[in-house]
Structures are given as structure tokens and as C-alpha cells.
Amino acid sequence: MKFTYRPKGVCSQLMEIETEDGKIKHLSVQGGCSGNLQGISALVVGMDVEEAIRRMEGIRCGYKSTSCPDQLAQALKLSLAAGK
């Protein structure tokens, strides 16, 4: 399943995510900290969606109540809900 997500409260502007058989197949993020988000993308490809959510949900960026990893977790949770 391919889907896009517009993060809220962070520097990144758009996440394009592709999942297949419960695993993350592709992640591309526009905006935000390029090197960090490329690193996160490389790390999560092949990871179980639920494991990625477990690891990233609740991470904060400085004084913000969320972060790009947390927003990715929120996007993945929405994709799980939409797939059911």
C-alpha cells in the first residue's frame, strides 16, 4: 500500500510511505533534516510496521511535543487502521 502523510508540528513537510505484507518497503521524506531523515529511511526499510511504531512513537524533538520519527509512527498507525 502506498500513501502520503503531511506531518504536523515538525520541519518535514511530506512523507511518502509504501508498505507490503506488514513491512515498510519504501520511505521518502520531503523537508526536515535531510541527513537524519535519510538515515531513518534507510533503517526502517524492511522493518515490521508495528515494530517501527513501537520504536518511534513518543520521540520528541527538543521542546516540541512530537518529532519526525513520532510523526512517521502516527502515519504508520493510520495506515494500519486504514488497512483493516
N, CA, C and O atoms as a Tinker XYZ file with bonds, in Angstrom:
   336  protein
     1  N      0.845000   -1.168000    0.000000    73     2
     2  CA     0.000000    0.000000    0.000000    64     1     3
     3  C      0.897000    1.240000    0.000000    63     2     4     5
     4  O      1.825000    1.339000    0.803000    81     3
     5  N      0.623000    2.165000   -0.886000    73     3     6
     6  CA     1.336000    3.436000   -0.939000    64     5     7
     7  C      0.432000    4.520000   -0.365000    63     6     8     9
     8  O     -0.767000    4.554000   -0.638000    81     7
     9  N      1.024000    5.404000    0.434000    73     7    10
    10  CA     0.246000    6.517000    0.956000    64     9    11
    11  C      1.156000    7.685000    1.294000    63    10    12    13
    12  O      2.363000    7.517000    1.469000    81    11
    13  N      0.573000    8.859000    1.382000    73    11    14
    14  CA     1.310000   10.059000    1.775000    64    13    15
    15  C      0.728000   10.591000    3.069000    63    14    16    17
    16  O     -0.442000   10.380000    3.387000    81    15
    17  N      1.581000   11.287000    3.805000    73    15    18
    18  CA     1.172000   11.837000    5.102000    64    17    19
    19  C      1.815000   13.209000    5.248000    63    18    20    21
    20  O      3.001000   13.379000    4.966000    81    19
    21  N      1.043000   14.169000    5.683000    73    19    22
    22  CA     1.565000   15.510000    5.967000    64    21    23
    23  C      1.801000   15.628000    7.477000    63    22    24    25
    24  O      0.850000   15.749000    8.248000    81    23
    25  N      3.060000   15.595000    7.890000    73    23    26
    26  CA     3.373000   15.679000    9.318000    64    25    27
    27  C      2.906000   17.000000    9.924000    63    26    28    29
    28  O      2.796000   18.017000    9.240000    81    27
    29  N      2.640000   16.953000   11.210000    73    27    30
    30  CA     2.175000   18.134000   11.940000    64    29    31
    31  C      3.167000   18.468000   13.054000    63    30    32    33
    32  O      3.600000   17.583000   13.791000    81    31
    33  N      3.521000   19.743000   13.171000    73    31    34
    34  CA     4.352000   20.203000   14.268000    64    33    35
    35  C      5.840000   19.928000   14.118000    63    34    36    37
    36  O      6.583000   20.025000   15.094000    81    35
    37  N      6.294000   19.582000   12.904000    73    35    38
    38  CA     7.713000   19.304000   12.667000    64    37    39
    39  C      8.163000   20.000000   11.381000    63    38    40    41
    40  O      7.349000   20.582000   10.665000    81    39
    41  N      9.453000   19.935000   11.099000    73    39    42
    42  CA    10.015000   20.598000    9.917000    64    41    43
    43  C      9.722000   19.858000    8.620000    63    42    44    45
    44  O      9.586000   20.485000    7.569000    81    43
    45  N      9.625000   18.538000    8.676000    73    43    46
    46  CA     9.348000   17.805000    7.440000    64    45    47
    47  C      7.939000   18.146000    6.962000    63    46    48    49
    48  O      7.049000   18.454000    7.754000    81    47
    49  N      7.762000   18.082000    5.621000    73    47    50
    50  CA     6.510000   18.541000    5.035000    64    49    51
    51  C      5.663000   17.438000    4.433000    63    50    52    53
    52  O      4.441000   17.572000    4.357000    81    51
    53  N      6.287000   16.350000    4.003000    73    51    54
    54  CA     5.542000   15.284000    3.360000    64    53    55
    55  C      6.290000   13.970000    3.509000    63    54    56    57
    56  O      7.503000   13.913000    3.307000    81    55
    57  N      5.569000   12.918000    3.862000    73    55    58
    58  CA     6.137000   11.574000    3.952000    64    57    59
    59  C      5.418000   10.697000    2.943000    63    58    60    61
    60  O      4.189000   10.625000    2.925000    81    59
    61  N      6.198000   10.032000    2.105000    73    59    62
    62  CA     5.645000    9.071000    1.148000    64    61    63
    63  C      6.091000    7.694000    1.611000    63    62    64    65
    64  O      7.287000    7.411000    1.687000    81    63
    65  N      5.132000    6.851000    1.917000    73    63    66
    66  CA     5.405000    5.563000    2.549000    64    65    67
    67  C      4.777000    4.456000    1.720000    63    66    68    69
    68  O      3.660000    4.586000    1.220000    81    67
    69  N      5.519000    3.368000    1.586000    73    67    70
    70  CA     4.983000    2.184000    0.926000    64    69    71
    71  C      5.201000    0.991000    1.850000    63    70    72    73
    72  O      6.314000    0.749000    2.317000    81    71
    73  N      4.135000    0.257000    2.106000    73    71    74
    74  CA     4.217000   -0.956000    2.931000    64    73    75
    75  C      3.726000   -2.146000    2.110000    63    74    76    77
    76  O      2.939000   -2.015000    1.172000    81    75
    77  N      4.227000   -3.300000    2.505000    73    75    78
    78  CA     3.808000   -4.537000    1.848000    64    77    79
    79  C      3.966000   -5.681000    2.835000    63    78    80    81
    80  O      5.025000   -5.840000    3.442000    81    79
    81  N      2.924000   -6.474000    2.997000    73    79    82
    82  CA     2.954000   -7.625000    3.902000    64    81    83
    83  C      3.411000   -7.255000    5.312000    63    82    84    85
    84  O      4.162000   -8.001000    5.940000    81    83
    85  N      2.952000   -6.087000    5.814000    73    83    86
    86  CA     3.255000   -5.676000    7.175000    64    85    87
    87  C      4.646000   -5.112000    7.378000    63    86    88    89
    88  O      5.064000   -4.892000    8.515000    81    87
    89  N      5.377000   -4.872000    6.283000    73    87    90
    90  CA     6.734000   -4.321000    6.382000    64    89    91
    91  C      6.819000   -3.026000    5.590000    63    90    92    93
    92  O      6.080000   -2.815000    4.629000    81    91
    93  N      7.738000   -2.162000    6.015000    73    91    94
    94  CA     7.971000   -0.909000    5.302000    64    93    95
    95  C      8.859000   -1.215000    4.109000    63    94    96    97
    96  O      9.969000   -1.727000    4.257000    81    95
    97  N      8.359000   -0.897000    2.932000    73    95    98
    98  CA     9.095000   -1.181000    1.695000    64    97    99
    99  C      9.873000    0.047000    1.221000    63    98   100   101
   100  O     10.959000   -0.081000    0.655000    81    99
   101  N      9.307000    1.247000    1.455000    73    99   102
   102  CA     9.939000    2.488000    0.982000    64   101   103
   103  C      9.475000    3.648000    1.850000    63   102   104   105
   104  O      8.318000    3.700000    2.267000    81   103
   105  N     10.390000    4.580000    2.119000    73   103   106
   106  CA    10.048000    5.812000    2.831000    64   105   107
   107  C     10.843000    6.949000    2.226000    63   106   108   109
   108  O     12.064000    6.867000    2.095000    81   107
   109  N     10.143000    8.013000    1.858000    73   107   110
   110  CA    10.767000    9.228000    1.359000    64   109   111
   111  C     10.165000   10.395000    2.131000    63   110   112   113
   112  O      8.948000   10.478000    2.296000    81   111
   113  N     11.035000   11.308000    2.607000    73   111   114
   114  CA    10.553000   12.446000    3.386000    64   113   115
   115  C     11.039000   13.731000    2.733000    63   114   116   117
   116  O     12.219000   13.861000    2.410000    81   115
   117  N     10.131000   14.678000    2.541000    73   115   118
   118  CA    10.482000   15.986000    2.000000    64   117   119
   119  C     10.541000   16.988000    3.139000    63   118   120   121
   120  O      9.675000   17.009000    4.014000    81   119
   121  N     11.575000   17.818000    3.117000    73   119   122
   122  CA    11.763000   18.810000    4.169000    64   121   123
   123  C     12.412000   18.183000    5.381000    63   122   124   125
   124  O     12.692000   16.984000    5.388000    81   123
   125  N     12.652000   18.967000    6.390000    73   123   126
   126  CA    13.273000   18.459000    7.615000    64   125   127
   127  C     14.782000   18.324000    7.481000    63   126   128   129
   128  O     15.382000   18.849000    6.543000    81   127
   129  N     15.379000   17.629000    8.412000    73   127   130
   130  CA    16.827000   17.428000    8.461000    64   129   131
   131  C     17.207000   16.297000    7.512000    63   130   132   133
   132  O     17.041000   15.124000    7.847000    81   131
   133  N     17.704000   16.633000    6.356000    73   131   134
   134  CA    17.918000   15.683000    5.274000    64   133   135
   135  C     18.715000   14.448000    5.691000    63   134   136   137
   136  O     18.274000   13.323000    5.459000    81   135
   137  N     19.870000   14.646000    6.295000    73   135   138
   138  CA    20.716000   13.506000    6.672000    64   137   139
   139  C     20.038000   12.594000    7.674000    63   138   140   141
   140  O     20.072000   11.372000    7.526000    81   139
   141  N     19.425000   13.173000    8.689000    73   139   142
   142  CA    18.746000   12.362000    9.701000    64   141   143
   143  C     17.584000   11.580000    9.097000    63   142   144   145
   144  O     17.393000   10.404000    9.408000    81   143
   145  N     16.814000   12.228000    8.242000    73   143   146
   146  CA    15.655000   11.557000    7.671000    64   145   147
   147  C     16.056000   10.504000    6.639000    63   146   148   149
   148  O     15.369000    9.494000    6.489000    81   147
   149  N     17.160000   10.729000    5.930000    73   147   150
   150  CA    17.669000    9.688000    5.043000    64   149   151
   151  C     18.128000    8.486000    5.859000    63   150   152   153
   152  O     17.924000    7.339000    5.461000    81   151
   153  N     18.749000    8.758000    7.002000    73   151   154
   154  CA    19.184000    7.675000    7.891000    64   153   155
   155  C     18.009000    6.892000    8.438000    63   154   156   157
   156  O     18.034000    5.662000    8.443000    81   155
   157  N     16.981000    7.584000    8.897000    73   155   158
   158  CA    15.783000    6.913000    9.403000    64   157   159
   159  C     15.158000    6.072000    8.288000    63   158   160   161
   160  O     14.754000    4.931000    8.515000    81   159
   161  N     15.081000    6.639000    7.089000    73   159   162
   162  CA    14.507000    5.902000    5.952000    64   161   163
   163  C     15.275000    4.614000    5.700000    63   162   164   165
   164  O     14.671000    3.559000    5.507000    81   163
   165  N     16.600000    4.690000    5.700000    73   163   166
   166  CA    17.422000    3.503000    5.457000    64   165   167
   167  C     17.232000    2.461000    6.559000    63   166   168   169
   168  O     17.245000    1.261000    6.286000    81   167
   169  N     17.057000    2.907000    7.783000    73   167   170
   170  CA    16.904000    1.979000    8.907000    64   169   171
   171  C     15.550000    1.279000    8.929000    63   170   172   173
   172  O     15.467000    0.111000    9.307000    81   171
   173  N     14.487000    1.977000    8.529000    73   171   174
   174  CA    13.159000    1.371000    8.664000    64   173   175
   175  C     12.752000    0.501000    7.478000    63   174   176   177
   176  O     11.841000   -0.316000    7.607000    81   175
   177  N     13.400000    0.657000    6.335000    73   175   178
   178  CA    13.042000   -0.180000    5.186000    64   177   179
   179  C     13.308000   -1.637000    5.552000    63   178   180   181
   180  O     14.407000   -1.992000    5.979000    81   179
   181  N     12.290000   -2.473000    5.377000    73   179   182
   182  CA    12.363000   -3.884000    5.741000    64   181   183
   183  C     11.860000   -4.189000    7.144000    63   182   184   185
   184  O     11.673000   -5.353000    7.501000    81   183
   185  N     11.640000   -3.150000    7.939000    73   183   186
   186  CA    11.186000   -3.323000    9.317000    64   185   187
   187  C      9.679000   -3.556000    9.357000    63   186   188   189
   188  O      8.944000   -2.999000    8.542000    81   187
   189  N      9.219000   -4.370000   10.295000    73   187   190
   190  CA     7.789000   -4.547000   10.522000    64   189   191
   191  C      7.175000   -3.205000   10.904000    63   190   192   193
   192  O      7.755000   -2.456000   11.690000    81   191
   193  N      6.016000   -2.904000   10.356000    73   191   194
   194  CA     5.326000   -1.655000   10.637000    64   193   195
   195  C      5.096000   -1.493000   12.139000    63   194   196   197
   196  O      5.353000   -0.424000   12.692000    81   195
   197  N      4.621000   -2.531000   12.792000    73   195   198
   198  CA     4.327000   -2.429000   14.231000    64   197   199
   199  C      5.592000   -2.213000   15.052000    63   198   200   201
   200  O      5.555000   -1.517000   16.067000    81   199
   201  N      6.703000   -2.796000   14.632000    73   199   202
   202  CA     7.980000   -2.595000   15.333000    64   201   203
   203  C      8.444000   -1.150000   15.162000    63   202   204   205
   204  O      8.932000   -0.542000   16.115000    81   203
   205  N      8.297000   -0.599000   13.962000    73   203   206
   206  CA     8.683000    0.789000   13.725000    64   205   207
   207  C      7.853000    1.727000   14.597000    63   206   208   209
   208  O      8.384000    2.676000   15.173000    81   207
   209  N      6.561000    1.463000   14.691000    73   207   210
   210  CA     5.692000    2.277000   15.543000    64   209   211
   211  C      6.163000    2.197000   16.990000    63   210   212   213
   212  O      6.287000    3.218000   17.666000    81   211
   213  N      6.423000    0.986000   17.459000    73   211   214
   214  CA     6.846000    0.785000   18.842000    64   213   215
   215  C      8.140000    1.550000   19.149000    63   214   216   217
   216  O      8.283000    2.124000   20.228000    81   215
   217  N      9.056000    1.554000   18.218000    73   215   218
   218  CA    10.355000    2.191000   18.461000    64   217   219
   219  C     10.315000    3.715000   18.371000    63   218   220   221
   220  O     11.069000    4.393000   19.069000    81   219
   221  N      9.443000    4.262000   17.518000    73   219   222
   222  CA     9.493000    5.698000   17.253000    64   221   223
   223  C      8.400000    6.531000   17.912000    63   222   224   225
   224  O      8.568000    7.736000   18.094000    81   223
   225  N      7.297000    5.910000   18.267000    73   223   226
   226  CA     6.195000    6.673000   18.857000    64   225   227
   227  C      6.628000    7.310000   20.173000    63   226   228   229
   228  O      7.217000    6.652000   21.031000    81   227
   229  N      6.330000    8.594000   20.318000    73   227   230
   230  CA     6.623000    9.303000   21.557000    64   229   231
   231  C      7.963000   10.023000   21.570000    63   230   232   233
   232  O      8.248000   10.751000   22.520000    81   231
   233  N      8.798000    9.845000   20.542000    73   231   234
   234  CA    10.067000   10.569000   20.485000    64   233   235
   235  C      9.763000   12.050000   20.283000    63   234   236   237
   236  O      8.914000   12.421000   19.473000    81   235
   237  N     10.470000   12.880000   21.032000    73   235   238
   238  CA    10.261000   14.328000   20.948000    64   237   239
   239  C     11.476000   14.989000   20.323000    63   238   240   241
   240  O     12.587000   14.466000   20.404000    81   239
   241  N     11.262000   16.138000   19.699000    73   239   242
   242  CA    12.336000   16.929000   19.107000    64   241   243
   243  C     12.464000   18.213000   19.918000    63   242   244   245
   244  O     11.654000   19.130000   19.788000    81   243
   245  N     13.493000   18.260000   20.756000    73   243   246
   246  CA    13.697000   19.446000   21.589000    64   245   247
   247  C     12.485000   19.747000   22.441000    63   246   248   249
   248  O     12.009000   18.882000   23.177000    81   247
   249  N     11.986000   20.956000   22.349000    73   247   250
   250  CA    10.839000   21.394000   23.152000    64   249   251
   251  C      9.497000   20.998000   22.536000    63   250   252   253
   252  O      8.450000   21.172000   23.160000    81   251
   253  N      9.527000   20.470000   21.323000    73   251   254
   254  CA     8.279000   20.096000   20.649000    64   253   255
   255  C      7.682000   18.838000   21.278000    63   254   256   257
   256  O      8.399000   18.024000   21.861000    81   255
   257  N      6.394000   18.693000   21.156000    73   255   258
   258  CA     5.727000   17.509000   21.714000    64   257   259
   259  C      5.777000   16.319000   20.768000    63   258   260   261
   260  O      5.260000   15.251000   21.095000    81   259
   261  N      6.388000   16.484000   19.605000    73   259   262
   262  CA     6.491000   15.424000   18.605000    64   261   263
   263  C      7.832000   15.541000   17.896000    63   262   264   265
   264  O      8.653000   16.390000   18.244000    81   263
   265  N      8.050000   14.697000   16.913000    73   263   266
   266  CA     9.281000   14.703000   16.116000    64   265   267
   267  C      8.971000   14.043000   14.785000    63   266   268   269
   268  O      7.880000   13.504000   14.600000    81   267
   269  N      9.915000   14.078000   13.858000    73   267   270
   270  CA     9.703000   13.386000   12.584000    64   269   271
   271  C      9.533000   11.878000   12.800000    63   270   272   273
   272  O      8.647000   11.288000   12.182000    81   271
   273  N     10.342000   11.225000   13.653000    73   271   274
   274  CA    10.094000    9.804000   13.900000    64   273   275
   275  C      8.711000    9.551000   14.513000    63   274   276   277
   276  O      8.041000    8.590000   14.136000    81   275
   277  N      8.282000   10.390000   15.440000    73   275   278
   278  CA     6.954000   10.237000   16.037000    64   277   279
   279  C      5.871000   10.439000   14.986000    63   278   280   281
   280  O      4.873000    9.718000   14.983000    81   279
   281  N      6.052000   11.408000   14.097000    73   279   282
   282  CA     5.070000   11.630000   13.043000    64   281   283
   283  C      5.026000   10.451000   12.073000    63   282   284   285
   284  O      3.961000   10.109000   11.558000    81   283
   285  N      6.180000    9.828000   11.822000    73   283   286
   286  CA     6.188000    8.620000   10.998000    64   285   287
   287  C      5.388000    7.516000   11.685000    63   286   288   289
   288  O      4.622000    6.804000   11.035000    81   287
   289  N      5.562000    7.374000   12.987000    73   287   290
   290  CA     4.788000    6.378000   13.740000    64   289   291
   291  C      3.295000    6.662000   13.627000    63   290   292   293
   292  O      2.499000    5.737000   13.465000    81   291
   293  N      2.907000    7.935000   13.711000    73   291   294
   294  CA     1.490000    8.293000   13.595000    64   293   295
   295  C      0.961000    7.946000   12.197000    63   294   296   297
   296  O     -0.155000    7.447000   12.054000    81   295
   297  N      1.774000    8.215000   11.172000    73   295   298
   298  CA     1.374000    7.875000    9.801000    64   297   299
   299  C      1.197000    6.370000    9.649000    63   298   300   301
   300  O      0.240000    5.913000    9.024000    81   299
   301  N      2.113000    5.606000   10.217000    73   299   302
   302  CA     2.032000    4.146000   10.122000    64   301   303
   303  C      0.807000    3.614000   10.863000    63   302   304   305
   304  O      0.173000    2.660000   10.413000    81   303
   305  N      0.472000    4.231000   12.001000    73   303   306
   306  CA    -0.732000    3.822000   12.732000    64   305   307
   307  C     -1.980000    4.075000   11.891000    63   306   308   309
   308  O     -2.892000    3.248000   11.870000    81   307
   309  N     -2.023000    5.202000   11.206000    73   307   310
   310  CA    -3.162000    5.495000   10.332000    64   309   311
   311  C     -3.248000    4.478000    9.192000    63   310   312   313
   312  O     -4.338000    4.062000    8.799000    81   311
   313  N     -2.087000    4.085000    8.668000    73   311   314
   314  CA    -2.092000    3.111000    7.567000    64   313   315
   315  C     -2.603000    1.764000    8.045000    63   314   316   317
   316  O     -3.312000    1.076000    7.310000    81   315
   317  N     -2.253000    1.376000    9.267000    73   315   318
   318  CA    -2.760000    0.125000    9.819000    64   317   319
   319  C     -4.277000    0.178000    9.977000    63   318   320   321
   320  O     -4.984000   -0.779000    9.660000    81   319
   321  N     -4.761000    1.313000   10.472000    73   319   322
   322  CA    -6.205000    1.468000   10.674000    64   321   323
   323  C     -6.944000    1.463000    9.332000    63   322   324   325
   324  O     -8.043000    0.918000    9.230000    81   323
   325  N     -6.351000    2.061000    8.320000    73   323   326
   326  CA    -6.989000    2.104000    7.002000    64   325   327
   327  C     -6.980000    0.743000    6.332000    63   326   328   329
   328  O     -7.866000    0.431000    5.536000    81   327
   329  N     -5.981000   -0.069000    6.651000    73   327   330
   330  CA    -5.861000   -1.385000    6.027000    64   329   331
   331  C     -6.775000   -2.428000    6.617000    63   330   332   333
   332  O     -6.905000   -3.518000    6.059000    81   331
   333  N     -7.419000   -2.121000    7.741000    73   331   334
   334  CA    -8.282000   -3.107000    8.412000    64   333   335
   335  C     -9.704000   -2.980000    7.970000    63   334   336
   336  O    -10.563000   -3.730000    8.432000    81   335
